[in-house]
């Protein structure tokens, strides 16, 4: 039995009234029995997930259809330098 989770088409990530982020997911078992679920994340959990995804994607160029936030800040470790702290 193989389980898959994927984003639900047409249902974007959204913020709840208690300031959590919710990612709608579609779960399928062996390609059948789809069920929709939600992955609620605190702001701290979302930040950790964001950081992990940035690190995992850093060695790959952003595709032309990628979000602006990735294209504008993507830097390889060899060219990134911290010059001072605010």
C-alpha positions as CSV (number, residue, x, y, z in Angstrom):
1,X,0.0,0.0,0.0
2,X,1.5,3.3,-1.1
3,X,0.3,6.7,0.3
4,X,0.8,10.0,-1.6
5,X,0.1,13.5,-0.5
6,X,-0.1,16.4,-2.9
7,X,-1.4,20.0,-3.0
8,X,-5.1,20.3,-3.8
9,X,-5.5,22.1,-7.1
10,X,-7.2,25.5,-6.7
11,X,-7.0,25.6,-2.9
12,X,-4.1,27.9,-1.8
13,X,-2.3,28.0,1.5
14,X,-4.3,30.2,3.8
15,X,-4.1,31.8,7.2
16,X,-6.6,31.0,9.9
17,X,-8.2,33.3,12.5
18,X,-5.8,32.1,15.2
19,X,-2.8,33.1,13.0
20,X,-1.9,29.6,11.8
21,X,-1.1,28.6,8.2
22,X,-3.1,25.8,6.6
23,X,-1.9,23.8,3.6
24,X,-4.7,21.9,1.9
25,X,-3.5,18.4,0.9
26,X,-5.0,15.5,-1.1
27,X,-4.2,12.0,0.2
28,X,-4.4,8.9,-2.0
29,X,-3.7,5.3,-1.2
30,X,-2.3,3.2,-4.1
31,X,-3.8,5.8,-6.5
32,X,-7.3,5.4,-5.2
33,X,-9.5,6.6,-2.4
34,X,-8.7,10.3,-2.5
35,X,-9.3,12.3,0.7
36,X,-8.7,15.9,1.4
37,X,-6.8,16.9,4.5
38,X,-5.2,20.0,5.9
39,X,-1.7,20.5,7.4
40,X,-1.9,23.3,10.0
41,X,1.4,25.0,10.8
42,X,2.3,27.5,13.4
43,X,4.2,30.5,12.2
44,X,7.4,29.0,13.7
45,X,6.7,25.6,12.0
46,X,6.1,27.4,8.7
47,X,9.4,29.3,9.0
48,X,11.3,26.1,9.7
49,X,9.7,24.4,6.7
50,X,10.5,27.5,4.5
51,X,14.1,27.4,5.6
52,X,14.4,23.7,4.9
53,X,12.9,24.1,1.5
54,X,15.3,27.1,0.7
55,X,18.3,25.0,1.7
56,X,17.1,22.0,-0.4
57,X,16.5,24.2,-3.4
58,X,19.6,26.4,-3.2
59,X,21.7,24.3,-5.5
60,X,19.0,24.4,-8.3
61,X,18.3,27.4,-10.4
62,X,14.8,28.9,-10.0
63,X,12.6,28.1,-13.0
64,X,11.1,31.0,-15.0
65,X,7.7,30.2,-13.5
66,X,9.1,30.2,-10.0
67,X,7.9,32.7,-7.4
68,X,9.6,36.1,-7.2
69,X,10.8,35.5,-3.7
70,X,13.0,32.7,-4.8
71,X,14.5,34.4,-7.9
72,X,15.3,37.6,-6.0
73,X,17.1,36.1,-3.0
74,X,18.7,32.9,-4.4
75,X,22.4,33.0,-3.8
76,X,25.0,30.3,-3.9
77,X,27.0,29.8,-0.7
78,X,30.2,30.8,-2.5
79,X,28.9,34.3,-3.2
80,X,26.9,35.0,-0.1
81,X,28.6,37.2,2.5
82,X,27.3,38.7,5.7
83,X,28.9,42.2,5.9
84,X,27.3,43.3,9.2
85,X,24.4,42.8,11.5
86,X,21.6,45.3,11.9
